[in-house]
Amino acid sequence: MIATTQRCGATWLASMMEETGSLGRPEEWLLPGTVLSWGIRHLIPTLKLRSIPACALYRTGIRSDRELYAVYLDAVNPRAMQKYLERLSRVEATPNGVFSAHLQWDQFEVLNQRWNGSVLDLADENLWLFLWREDQLEQAISWTRARATNQWTSAQRSDTVVQYDGKEIRRRFLMTVERNNQWVDFFERHGITPFFLTYEQVQADPNHAIDEMLAWVGETRSSVRVDQQRNLQVQRSTETEEWIERFIEENPDLVDLRYRVAQAPETPPR
């Protein structure tokens, strides 16, 4: 399981993991749209249709809207969901048997609340990777821009012109800090030692990051190397630096939180 927060490079990392052929095919497998479309293809009815229109949820494509995500989970048939997860982990595993998924904190939290803690079984049965971004302010700006343009990856295009919104950046910055800390607290409370990896480490040397992940799960790389140019690219512009400077001027009380993730080791263990 890859524990993430919004805009920390999970989609980018996932594309490189899949390219190895040995690290699973990581997706956000618990997004309603994904559950519905995959379940339909594999003949697994995952919703109590009398509770909520399946087509409405499919169109929504939940990302991080807690309320709507909670409504979705209330409509889920638990037995069907269990069947979905069991079959998913078999069908979407790589030939070496590795299945992977990435999960945002807000999704995980609601899952745990709605299913009375049973989702914690995931923690006992799986290896966990915590992917986080050292610069949480840049992450919040990226999130704000993506939300405004609906451009979540470099493969997507948008002509929307985004204006600086200090209040929105502050809101998403505080959410990012809180959710990173919640993941760390979760690991500590349940005695989990995840593999720590940062967005910046992946960006600096993606092949080295993938090599270490392969070693972590007991695999070795084939002759295939990750082609960074062929993968999703980092989304950043000179405007980002301008927004960072402006935000810091407006929010001096938050400067100390920019690079801090509670209790996370300075050097992620290998």
Order of alpha helices (4+ residues) and beta strands (2+ residues): beta-alpha-alpha-alpha-alpha-alpha-beta-alpha-alpha-beta-alpha-alpha-beta-alpha-alpha-alpha
